[in-house]
Amino acid sequence: MEKSKSQRINKEIEKRFLPVVDVAFITGLTEAAIRAKIQRDEIKYVKFGNRVLICKQALDTLLGELENE
């Protein structure tokens, strides 16, 4: 039962958030560039355990900014 609950939580997280590596791939930026934006508070993120996750809504904002450059 505990494993099932954990799996459901992970699925919900995966629906709403992306890891840095995926955001880097989608945006065409490097992982280091994404992490630098996180450090400068340019991208909203959450830490879940050891994972740094970026909200899909924040990704949409970032893509809009990159498009306007």
ZAMI-818851 format. One record per atom (N, C-alpha, C, O, CB): residue number from 1; chain; residue in three letters; z, x, y. Coordinates in nm, 4 decimals, decimal comma. Each point is the difference from the previous one (the first is absolute). Glycine has a CB too. Layout:
+-----+----+-----+----------+----------+----------+
|   i | ch |  aa |       c3 |       c1 |       c2 |
+-----+----+-----+----------+----------+----------+
| NUM |  A | ALA |        Z |        X |        Y |
...
+-----+----+-----+----------+----------+----------+
***
This chain:
+-----+----+-----+----------+----------+----------+
|   i | ch |  aa |       c3 |       c1 |       c2 |
+-----+----+-----+----------+----------+----------+
|   1 |  A | MET |   0,0000 |   0,0827 |  -0,1197 |
|   1 |  A | MET |   0,0000 |  -0,0827 |   0,1197 |
|   1 |  A | MET |   0,0000 |   0,0867 |   0,1256 |
|   1 |  A | MET |  -0,0724 |  -0,0291 |   0,0952 |
|   1 |  A | MET |   0,1934 |  -0,1514 |  -0,2207 |
|   2 |  A | GLU |  -0,0410 |   0,2862 |   0,1265 |
|   2 |  A | GLU |   0,0080 |   0,0871 |   0,1171 |
|   2 |  A | GLU |  -0,1344 |   0,0685 |   0,0265 |
|   2 |  A | GLU |  -0,0399 |   0,0154 |   0,1154 |
|   2 |  A | GLU |   0,2846 |   0,0215 |  -0,1612 |
|   3 |  A | LYS |  -0,3140 |   0,0037 |  -0,0596 |
|   3 |  A | LYS |  -0,1291 |   0,0646 |   0,0157 |
|   3 |  A | LYS |  -0,1013 |  -0,0968 |   0,0600 |
|   3 |  A | LYS |  -0,0810 |   0,0393 |   0,0840 |
|   3 |  A | LYS |   0,1323 |   0,1107 |  -0,2786 |
|   4 |  A | SER |  -0,0476 |  -0,2730 |   0,1532 |
|   4 |  A | SER |  -0,0916 |  -0,1008 |   0,0519 |
|   4 |  A | SER |   0,0213 |  -0,0218 |   0,1495 |
|   4 |  A | SER |  -0,0963 |  -0,0126 |   0,0756 |
|   4 |  A | SER |   0,0926 |  -0,0975 |  -0,3005 |
|   5 |  A | LYS |   0,1283 |   0,1058 |   0,2669 |
|   5 |  A | LYS |   0,0317 |  -0,0179 |   0,1416 |
|   5 |  A | LYS |  -0,0518 |   0,1182 |   0,0803 |
|   5 |  A | LYS |  -0,0556 |  -0,0176 |   0,1084 |
|   5 |  A | LYS |   0,2593 |  -0,1172 |  -0,1680 |
|   6 |  A | SER |  -0,1857 |   0,2533 |   0,0074 |
|   6 |  A | SER |  -0,0473 |   0,1209 |   0,0654 |
|   6 |  A | SER |  -0,1522 |  -0,0006 |   0,0119 |
|   6 |  A | SER |  -0,0544 |   0,0400 |   0,1029 |
|   6 |  A | SER |   0,2534 |   0,0844 |  -0,1914 |
|   7 |  A | GLN |  -0,2667 |  -0,1688 |  -0,0144 |
|   7 |  A | GLN |  -0,1458 |  -0,0066 |   0,0020 |
|   7 |  A | GLN |  -0,0487 |  -0,1012 |   0,1040 |
|   7 |  A | GLN |  -0,0991 |   0,0246 |   0,0686 |
|   7 |  A | GLN |   0,0942 |   0,0399 |  -0,3118 |
|   8 |  A | ARG |   0,0737 |  -0,1774 |   0,2549 |
|   8 |  A | ARG |  -0,0380 |  -0,1006 |   0,1003 |
|   8 |  A | ARG |   0,0181 |   0,0545 |   0,1411 |
|   8 |  A | ARG |  -0,0836 |  -0,0241 |   0,0870 |
|   8 |  A | ARG |   0,1486 |  -0,1588 |  -0,2460 |
|   9 |  A | ILE |   0,0426 |   0,2555 |   0,1818 |
|   9 |  A | ILE |   0,0244 |   0,0592 |   0,1312 |
|   9 |  A | ILE |  -0,1098 |   0,1010 |   0,0329 |
|   9 |  A | ILE |  -0,0523 |   0,0012 |   0,1114 |
|   9 |  A | ILE |   0,3013 |  -0,0344 |  -0,1398 |
|  10 |  A | ASN |  -0,2838 |   0,1175 |  -0,0684 |
|  10 |  A | ASN |  -0,1056 |   0,0990 |   0,0219 |
|  10 |  A | ASN |  -0,1339 |  -0,0668 |   0,0312 |
|  10 |  A | ASN |  -0,0752 |   0,0489 |   0,0843 |
|  10 |  A | ASN |   0,1950 |   0,1083 |  -0,2383 |
|  11 |  A | LYS |  -0,1502 |  -0,2679 |   0,0872 |
|  11 |  A | LYS |  -0,1254 |  -0,0703 |   0,0264 |
|  11 |  A | LYS |  -0,0018 |  -0,0583 |   0,1406 |
|  11 |  A | LYS |  -0,1034 |   0,0027 |   0,0666 |
|  11 |  A | LYS |   0,0837 |  -0,0553 |  -0,3100 |
|  12 |  A | GLU |   0,1320 |   0,0005 |   0,2888 |
|  12 |  A | GLU |   0,0087 |  -0,0538 |   0,1359 |
|  12 |  A | GLU |  -0,0176 |   0,1107 |   0,1033 |
|  12 |  A | GLU |  -0,0669 |  -0,0191 |   0,1016 |
|  12 |  A | GLU |   0,2190 |  -0,1629 |  -0,1837 |
|  13 |  A | ILE |  -0,0928 |   0,2956 |   0,0563 |
|  13 |  A | ILE |  -0,0134 |   0,1149 |   0,0905 |
|  13 |  A | ILE |  -0,1459 |   0,0436 |   0,0061 |
|  13 |  A | ILE |  -0,0525 |   0,0268 |   0,1081 |
|  13 |  A | ILE |   0,2886 |   0,0477 |  -0,1605 |
|  14 |  A | GLU |  -0,3012 |  -0,0674 |  -0,0620 |
|  14 |  A | GLU |  -0,1392 |   0,0435 |  -0,0049 |
|  14 |  A | GLU |  -0,0928 |  -0,0968 |   0,0726 |
|  14 |  A | GLU |  -0,1054 |   0,0411 |   0,0485 |
|  14 |  A | GLU |   0,1537 |   0,0711 |  -0,2653 |
|  15 |  A | LYS |  -0,0114 |  -0,2394 |   0,2254 |
|  15 |  A | LYS |  -0,0814 |  -0,0981 |   0,0719 |
|  15 |  A | LYS |   0,0063 |   0,0216 |   0,1505 |
|  15 |  A | LYS |  -0,0970 |  -0,0280 |   0,0706 |
|  15 |  A | LYS |   0,1362 |  -0,1351 |  -0,2549 |
|  16 |  A | ARG |   0,0731 |   0,2125 |   0,2342 |
|  16 |  A | ARG |   0,0232 |   0,0092 |   0,1442 |
|  16 |  A | ARG |  -0,0097 |   0,1401 |   0,0575 |
|  16 |  A | ARG |  -0,0185 |   0,0158 |   0,1207 |
|  16 |  A | ARG |   0,1612 |  -0,2106 |  -0,1469 |
|  17 |  A | PHE |  -0,1305 |   0,2963 |  -0,0573 |
|  17 |  A | PHE |   0,0076 |   0,1376 |   0,0477 |
|  17 |  A | PHE |  -0,0950 |   0,0905 |  -0,0766 |
|  17 |  A | PHE |  -0,0381 |  -0,0285 |  -0,1136 |
|  17 |  A | PHE |   0,2754 |  -0,0097 |   0,1787 |
|  18 |  A | LEU |  -0,2747 |   0,1481 |  -0,0001 |
|  18 |  A | LEU |  -0,0851 |   0,1012 |  -0,0629 |
|  18 |  A | LEU |   0,0656 |   0,1368 |   0,0143 |
|  18 |  A | LEU |   0,0663 |   0,0259 |   0,1004 |
|  18 |  A | LEU |  -0,2743 |  -0,1622 |  -0,0516 |
|  19 |  A | PRO |   0,1910 |   0,2237 |  -0,1468 |
|  19 |  A | PRO |   0,0520 |   0,1366 |   0,0137 |
|  19 |  A | PRO |  -0,0869 |   0,0809 |   0,0964 |
|  19 |  A | PRO |  -0,1136 |  -0,0376 |   0,0288 |
|  19 |  A | PRO |   0,2067 |   0,0267 |  -0,2632 |
|  20 |  A | VAL |  -0,0398 |   0,1199 |   0,2828 |
|  20 |  A | VAL |  -0,0682 |   0,0858 |   0,0971 |
|  20 |  A | VAL |  -0,1369 |   0,0433 |  -0,0512 |
|  20 |  A | VAL |  -0,0969 |  -0,0009 |   0,0760 |
|  20 |  A | VAL |   0,3192 |   0,0807 |   0,0070 |
|  21 |  A | VAL |  -0,2323 |  -0,0421 |  -0,2093 |
|  21 |  A | VAL |  -0,1267 |   0,0491 |  -0,0550 |
|  21 |  A | VAL |  -0,1085 |  -0,1074 |   0,0106 |
|  21 |  A | VAL |  -0,1147 |   0,0325 |   0,0307 |
|  21 |  A | VAL |   0,2413 |   0,1183 |  -0,1887 |
|  22 |  A | ASP |  -0,0940 |  -0,2754 |   0,1339 |
|  22 |  A | ASP |  -0,0981 |  -0,1079 |   0,0099 |
|  22 |  A | ASP |  -0,0419 |  -0,0245 |   0,1447 |
|  22 |  A | ASP |  -0,1177 |  -0,0226 |   0,0281 |
|  22 |  A | ASP |   0,2160 |  -0,0812 |  -0,2330 |
|  23 |  A | VAL |  -0,0023 |   0,1083 |   0,2958 |
|  23 |  A | VAL |  -0,0307 |  -0,0190 |   0,1423 |
|  23 |  A | VAL |  -0,0903 |   0,1130 |   0,0489 |
|  23 |  A | VAL |  -0,0930 |  -0,0238 |   0,0771 |
|  23 |  A | VAL |   0,3138 |  -0,0948 |  -0,0414 |
|  24 |  A | ALA |  -0,1941 |   0,2399 |  -0,0798 |
|  24 |  A | ALA |  -0,0839 |   0,1141 |   0,0373 |
|  24 |  A | ALA |  -0,1432 |  -0,0216 |  -0,0488 |
|  24 |  A | ALA |  -0,0951 |   0,0238 |   0,0744 |
|  24 |  A | ALA |   0,2958 |   0,1292 |  -0,0836 |
|  25 |  A | PHE |  -0,2160 |  -0,1972 |  -0,1135 |
|  25 |  A | PHE |  -0,1329 |  -0,0235 |  -0,0564 |
|  25 |  A | PHE |  -0,0740 |  -0,1088 |   0,0773 |
|  25 |  A | PHE |  -0,1171 |   0,0165 |   0,0345 |
|  25 |  A | PHE |   0,2019 |   0,0536 |  -0,2597 |
|  26 |  A | ILE |  -0,0172 |  -0,1799 |   0,2521 |
|  26 |  A | ILE |  -0,0616 |  -0,1137 |   0,0682 |
|  26 |  A | ILE |  -0,0429 |   0,0366 |   0,1424 |
|  26 |  A | ILE |  -0,1072 |  -0,0402 |   0,0452 |
|  26 |  A | ILE |   0,2471 |  -0,1149 |  -0,1843 |
|  27 |  A | THR |  -0,0567 |   0,2305 |   0,2083 |
|  27 |  A | THR |  -0,0282 |   0,0336 |   0,1400 |
|  27 |  A | THR |  -0,0908 |   0,1215 |   0,0158 |
|  27 |  A | THR |  -0,0594 |   0,0199 |   0,1059 |
|  27 |  A | THR |   0,2794 |  -0,1163 |  -0,0485 |
|  28 |  A | GLY |  -0,2310 |   0,1774 |  -0,1622 |
|  28 |  A | GLY |  -0,0780 |   0,1217 |   0,0100 |
|  28 |  A | GLY |   0,0781 |   0,1141 |   0,0635 |
|  28 |  A | GLY |  -0,0560 |   0,1060 |   0,0280 |
|  28 |  A | GLY |  -0,1470 |  -0,2460 |  -0,0130 |
|  29 |  A | LEU |   0,3318 |   0,1185 |   0,0079 |
|  29 |  A | LEU |   0,0872 |   0,1049 |   0,0534 |
|  29 |  A | LEU |   0,0665 |   0,0724 |  -0,1159 |
|  29 |  A | LEU |  -0,0007 |  -0,0490 |  -0,1129 |
|  29 |  A | LEU |   0,0411 |  -0,0826 |   0,3257 |
|  30 |  A | THR |   0,0164 |   0,2467 |  -0,1855 |
|  30 |  A | THR |   0,0720 |   0,0729 |  -0,1048 |
|  30 |  A | THR |   0,1406 |  -0,0589 |  -0,0157 |
|  30 |  A | THR |   0,0500 |  -0,0704 |   0,0877 |
|  30 |  A | THR |  -0,1830 |   0,2819 |  -0,0384 |
|  31 |  A | GLU |   0,1942 |  -0,1810 |  -0,1623 |
|  31 |  A | GLU |   0,1388 |  -0,0426 |  -0,0206 |
|  31 |  A | GLU |   0,0894 |   0,0606 |   0,1071 |
|  31 |  A | GLU |   0,0922 |  -0,0654 |   0,0490 |
|  31 |  A | GLU |  -0,1319 |   0,0451 |  -0,2968 |
|  32 |  A | ALA |   0,0126 |   0,1450 |   0,2841 |
|  32 |  A | ALA |   0,0801 |   0,0667 |   0,1027 |
|  32 |  A | ALA |  -0,0130 |  -0,0725 |   0,1338 |
|  32 |  A | ALA |   0,0981 |  -0,0131 |   0,0732 |
|  32 |  A | ALA |  -0,1280 |   0,2329 |  -0,1923 |
|  33 |  A | ALA |  -0,0890 |  -0,2664 |   0,1509 |
|  33 |  A | ALA |  -0,0211 |  -0,0731 |   0,1255 |
|  33 |  A | ALA |   0,0764 |  -0,1327 |  -0,0013 |
|  33 |  A | ALA |   0,0575 |  -0,0394 |   0,1015 |
|  33 |  A | ALA |  -0,2846 |   0,1466 |  -0,0771 |
|  34 |  A | ILE |   0,2278 |  -0,1747 |  -0,1367 |
|  34 |  A | ILE |   0,0744 |  -0,1261 |  -0,0118 |
|  34 |  A | ILE |   0,1490 |   0,0270 |   0,0141 |
|  34 |  A | ILE |   0,0698 |  -0,0722 |   0,0712 |
|  34 |  A | ILE |  -0,2485 |  -0,0248 |  -0,2209 |
|  35 |  A | ARG |   0,2280 |   0,2009 |   0,0823 |
|  35 |  A | ARG |   0,1430 |   0,0332 |   0,0094 |
|  35 |  A | ARG |   0,0384 |   0,0415 |   0,1424 |
|  35 |  A | ARG |   0,1103 |  -0,0300 |   0,0458 |
|  35 |  A | ARG |  -0,1135 |   0,1016 |  -0,2870 |
|  36 |  A | ALA |  -0,0868 |  -0,0034 |   0,3103 |
|  36 |  A | ALA |   0,0265 |   0,0382 |   0,1398 |
|  36 |  A | ALA |   0,0099 |  -0,1249 |   0,0871 |
|  36 |  A | ALA |   0,0859 |  -0,0076 |   0,0879 |
|  36 |  A | ALA |  -0,2071 |   0,2270 |  -0,1213 |
|  37 |  A | LYS |   0,0345 |  -0,3166 |   0,0097 |
|  37 |  A | LYS |   0,0059 |  -0,1259 |   0,0754 |
|  37 |  A | LYS |   0,1308 |  -0,0738 |  -0,0292 |
|  37 |  A | LYS |   0,0572 |  -0,0636 |   0,0886 |
|  37 |  A | LYS |  -0,3092 |   0,0473 |  -0,0943 |
|  38 |  A | ILE |   0,2982 |   0,0251 |  -0,1175 |
|  38 |  A | ILE |   0,1281 |  -0,0616 |  -0,0365 |
|  38 |  A | ILE |   0,1128 |   0,0681 |   0,0768 |
|  38 |  A | ILE |   0,0868 |  -0,0677 |   0,0553 |
|  38 |  A | ILE |  -0,1748 |   0,0091 |  -0,2858 |
|  39 |  A | GLN |   0,0877 |   0,1909 |   0,2345 |
|  39 |  A | GLN |   0,1050 |   0,0745 |   0,0704 |
|  39 |  A | GLN |   0,0004 |  -0,0290 |   0,1496 |
|  39 |  A | GLN |   0,1054 |   0,0007 |   0,0635 |
|  39 |  A | GLN |  -0,1231 |   0,1776 |  -0,2360 |
|  40 |  A | ARG |  -0,1006 |  -0,2038 |   0,2287 |
|  40 |  A | ARG |  -0,0090 |  -0,0322 |   0,1428 |
|  40 |  A | ARG |   0,0211 |  -0,1487 |   0,0276 |
|  40 |  A | ARG |  -0,0187 |  -0,0461 |   0,1125 |
|  40 |  A | ARG |  -0,1375 |   0,2379 |  -0,0857 |
|  41 |  A | ASP |   0,1950 |  -0,2660 |  -0,1298 |
|  41 |  A | ASP |   0,0231 |  -0,1455 |   0,0103 |
|  41 |  A | ASP |  -0,1251 |  -0,0761 |   0,0417 |
|  41 |  A | ASP |   0,0097 |  -0,1018 |   0,0685 |
|  41 |  A | ASP |   0,2268 |   0,1495 |  -0,0107 |
|  42 |  A | GLU |  -0,3528 |   0,0000 |  -0,0978 |
|  42 |  A | GLU |  -0,1255 |  -0,0682 |   0,0294 |
|  42 |  A | GLU |  -0,0366 |  -0,0991 |  -0,1097 |
|  42 |  A | GLU |  -0,0841 |  -0,0876 |   0,0202 |
|  42 |  A | GLU |   0,0087 |   0,2881 |   0,1075 |
|  43 |  A | ILE |   0,1383 |  -0,1865 |  -0,2430 |
|  43 |  A | ILE |  -0,0233 |  -0,0897 |  -0,1129 |
|  43 |  A | ILE |   0,1351 |  -0,0477 |  -0,0500 |
|  43 |  A | ILE |   0,0901 |   0,0804 |  -0,0239 |
|  43 |  A | ILE |  -0,3064 |   0,0377 |  -0,0403 |
|  44 |  A | LYS |   0,2298 |  -0,2486 |   0,0486 |
|  44 |  A | LYS |   0,1234 |  -0,0550 |  -0,0567 |
|  44 |  A | LYS |  -0,0033 |   0,0212 |  -0,1508 |
|  44 |  A | LYS |  -0,1035 |  -0,0160 |  -0,0646 |
|  44 |  A | LYS |   0,1234 |  -0,1575 |   0,2505 |
|  45 |  A | TYR |   0,0946 |   0,2094 |  -0,2396 |
|  45 |  A | TYR |   0,0097 |   0,0274 |  -0,1430 |
|  45 |  A | TYR |   0,1386 |  -0,0381 |  -0,0508 |
|  45 |  A | TYR |   0,0913 |  -0,0279 |   0,0777 |
|  45 |  A | TYR |  -0,2593 |   0,2150 |  -0,0563 |
|  46 |  A | VAL |   0,1812 |  -0,1877 |  -0,1522 |
|  46 |  A | VAL |   0,1299 |  -0,0190 |  -0,0637 |
|  46 |  A | VAL |   0,0139 |   0,1058 |  -0,1080 |
|  46 |  A | VAL |  -0,0988 |   0,0482 |  -0,0554 |
|  46 |  A | VAL |   0,1001 |  -0,2987 |   0,1040 |
|  47 |  A | LYS |   0,1218 |   0,2853 |  -0,0769 |
|  47 |  A | LYS |   0,0277 |   0,0889 |  -0,1123 |
|  47 |  A | LYS |   0,0574 |  -0,0863 |  -0,1112 |
|  47 |  A | LYS |   0,0951 |  -0,0752 |   0,0213 |
|  47 |  A | LYS |  -0,0539 |   0,2783 |   0,1299 |
|  48 |  A | PHE |  -0,0984 |  -0,1918 |  -0,2677 |
|  48 |  A | PHE |   0,0471 |  -0,0722 |  -0,1169 |
|  48 |  A | PHE |   0,0262 |   0,1054 |  -0,1060 |
|  48 |  A | PHE |  -0,0912 |   0,0463 |  -0,0685 |
|  48 |  A | PHE |  -0,0389 |  -0,2610 |   0,1253 |
|  49 |  A | GLY |   0,2574 |   0,2517 |  -0,0685 |
|  49 |  A | GLY |   0,0332 |   0,1127 |  -0,0868 |
|  49 |  A | GLY |  -0,0557 |   0,1259 |   0,0626 |
|  49 |  A | GLY |   0,0274 |   0,0290 |   0,1164 |
|  49 |  A | GLY |  -0,0276 |  -0,1750 |  -0,3230 |
|  50 |  A | ASN |  -0,0772 |   0,2207 |   0,1311 |
|  50 |  A | ASN |  -0,0642 |   0,1216 |   0,0517 |
|  50 |  A | ASN |  -0,1368 |  -0,0272 |   0,0606 |
|  50 |  A | ASN |  -0,0632 |   0,0904 |   0,0548 |
|  50 |  A | ASN |   0,1863 |   0,0390 |  -0,2259 |
|  51 |  A | ARG |  -0,1688 |  -0,2532 |   0,1615 |
|  51 |  A | ARG |  -0,1345 |  -0,0342 |   0,0438 |
|  51 |  A | ARG |  -0,0033 |  -0,0388 |   0,1475 |
|  51 |  A | ARG |   0,0873 |  -0,0720 |   0,0484 |
|  51 |  A | ARG |  -0,1392 |  -0,0024 |  -0,2805 |
|  52 |  A | VAL |  -0,0490 |   0,1227 |   0,3021 |
|  52 |  A | VAL |  -0,0269 |  -0,0425 |   0,1377 |
|  52 |  A | VAL |  -0,1156 |  -0,0981 |  -0,0097 |
|  52 |  A | VAL |  -0,1086 |   0,0341 |  -0,0470 |
|  52 |  A | VAL |   0,1905 |   0,1872 |   0,1535 |
|  53 |  A | LEU |  -0,0569 |  -0,3438 |  -0,0612 |
|  53 |  A | LEU |  -0,1001 |  -0,1051 |  -0,0116 |
|  53 |  A | LEU |  -0,0352 |  -0,0552 |   0,1369 |
|  53 |  A | LEU |   0,0858 |  -0,0135 |   0,0872 |
|  53 |  A | LEU |  -0,0007 |  -0,0433 |  -0,3154 |
|  54 |  A | ILE |  -0,2125 |   0,0252 |   0,2458 |
|  54 |  A | ILE |  -0,0490 |  -0,0518 |   0,1266 |
|  54 |  A | ILE |  -0,0421 |  -0,1447 |  -0,0199 |
|  54 |  A | ILE |  -0,0744 |  -0,0328 |  -0,0924 |
|  54 |  A | ILE |  -0,0014 |   0,2630 |   0,1663 |
|  55 |  A | CYS |   0,1250 |  -0,3156 |   0,0145 |
|  55 |  A | CYS |  -0,0315 |  -0,1422 |  -0,0058 |
|  55 |  A | CYS |  -0,1498 |  -0,0191 |   0,0225 |
|  55 |  A | CYS |  -0,0591 |   0,0676 |   0,0842 |
|  55 |  A | CYS |   0,2912 |  -0,1281 |  -0,0015 |
|  56 |  A | LYS |  -0,2926 |  -0,0297 |  -0,1563 |
|  56 |  A | LYS |  -0,1429 |  -0,0259 |   0,0150 |
|  56 |  A | LYS |  -0,0334 |  -0,0467 |   0,1414 |
|  56 |  A | LYS |  -0,1095 |   0,0261 |   0,0497 |
|  56 |  A | LYS |   0,0970 |  -0,0837 |  -0,2929 |
|  57 |  A | GLN |   0,1053 |  -0,0106 |   0,3075 |
|  57 |  A | GLN |  -0,0210 |  -0,0430 |   0,1383 |
|  57 |  A | GLN |  -0,0094 |   0,1220 |   0,0922 |
|  57 |  A | GLN |  -0,0821 |   0,0018 |   0,0917 |
|  57 |  A | GLN |   0,2060 |  -0,2179 |  -0,1379 |
|  58 |  A | ALA |  -0,0411 |   0,3171 |   0,0227 |
|  58 |  A | ALA |  -0,0056 |   0,1232 |   0,0789 |
|  58 |  A | ALA |  -0,1321 |   0,0728 |  -0,0253 |
|  58 |  A | ALA |  -0,0551 |   0,0621 |   0,0910 |
|  58 |  A | ALA |   0,3071 |  -0,0428 |  -0,0996 |
|  59 |  A | LEU |  -0,3023 |  -0,0267 |  -0,1135 |
|  59 |  A | LEU |  -0,1292 |   0,0603 |  -0,0314 |
|  59 |  A | LEU |  -0,1108 |  -0,0685 |   0,0801 |
|  59 |  A | LEU |  -0,0883 |   0,0669 |   0,0536 |
|  59 |  A | LEU |   0,1699 |  -0,0077 |  -0,2854 |
|  60 |  A | ASP |  -0,0771 |  -0,1915 |   0,2399 |
|  60 |  A | ASP |  -0,1002 |  -0,0732 |   0,0783 |
|  60 |  A | ASP |   0,0033 |   0,0450 |   0,1462 |
|  60 |  A | ASP |  -0,1048 |   0,0170 |   0,0621 |
|  60 |  A | ASP |   0,1257 |  -0,2147 |  -0,2180 |
|  61 |  A | THR |   0,0975 |   0,2167 |   0,2098 |
|  61 |  A | THR |   0,0143 |   0,0466 |   0,1375 |
|  61 |  A | THR |  -0,0604 |   0,1398 |   0,0159 |
|  61 |  A | THR |  -0,0726 |   0,0270 |   0,0957 |
|  61 |  A | THR |   0,2814 |  -0,1663 |  -0,0702 |
|  62 |  A | LEU |  -0,1776 |   0,2269 |  -0,1201 |
|  62 |  A | LEU |  -0,0524 |   0,1364 |   0,0041 |
|  62 |  A | LEU |  -0,1521 |  -0,0003 |  -0,0082 |
|  62 |  A | LEU |  -0,0659 |   0,0738 |   0,0733 |
|  62 |  A | LEU |   0,2771 |   0,0104 |  -0,1795 |
|  63 |  A | LEU |  -0,2671 |  -0,1653 |   0,0191 |
|  63 |  A | LEU |  -0,1458 |  -0,0066 |  -0,0127 |
|  63 |  A | LEU |  -0,0643 |  -0,0477 |   0,1302 |
|  63 |  A | LEU |  -0,1059 |   0,0492 |   0,0389 |
|  63 |  A | LEU |   0,1306 |  -0,0948 |  -0,2848 |
|  64 |  A | GLY |   0,0388 |  -0,0493 |   0,3124 |
|  64 |  A | GLY |  -0,0494 |  -0,0472 |   0,1290 |
|  64 |  A | GLY |   0,0016 |   0,1100 |   0,1042 |
|  64 |  A | GLY |  -0,0932 |   0,0123 |   0,0794 |
|  64 |  A | GLY |   0,1739 |  -0,2399 |  -0,1354 |
|  65 |  A | GLU |   0,0244 |   0,3074 |   0,0561 |
|  65 |  A | GLU |   0,0102 |   0,1119 |   0,0939 |
|  65 |  A | GLU |  -0,1065 |   0,1053 |  -0,0277 |
|  65 |  A | GLU |  -0,0611 |   0,0534 |   0,0925 |
|  65 |  A | GLU |   0,3067 |  -0,0953 |  -0,0722 |
|  66 |  A | LEU |  -0,2674 |   0,0713 |  -0,1476 |
|  66 |  A | LEU |  -0,1010 |   0,0996 |  -0,0367 |
|  66 |  A | LEU |  -0,1406 |  -0,0475 |   0,0346 |
|  66 |  A | LEU |  -0,0864 |   0,0793 |   0,0374 |
|  66 |  A | LEU |   0,2357 |   0,0000 |  -0,2210 |
|  67 |  A | GLU |  -0,1705 |  -0,2088 |   0,1707 |
|  67 |  A | GLU |  -0,1296 |  -0,0579 |   0,0325 |
|  67 |  A | GLU |  -0,0298 |   0,0100 |   0,1492 |
|  67 |  A | GLU |  -0,1157 |   0,0140 |   0,0397 |
|  67 |  A | GLU |   0,1403 |  -0,1693 |  -0,2334 |
|  68 |  A | ASN |   0,0788 |   0,1483 |   0,2756 |
|  68 |  A | ASN |  -0,0166 |   0,0048 |   0,1443 |
|  68 |  A | ASN |  -0,0131 |   0,1417 |   0,0545 |
|  68 |  A | ASN |  -0,0297 |   0,0177 |   0,1182 |
|  68 |  A | ASN |   0,1581 |  -0,2275 |  -0,1068 |
|  69 |  A | GLU |  -0,1071 |   0,3104 |  -0,0947 |
|  69 |  A | GLU |  -0,0102 |   0,1393 |   0,0469 |
|  69 |  A | GLU |  -0,1428 |   0,0417 |   0,0188 |
|  69 |  A | GLU |  -0,0266 |   0,1137 |   0,0389 |
|  69 |  A | GLU |   0,2370 |  -0,0607 |  -0,1547 |
+-----+----+-----+----------+----------+----------+
***
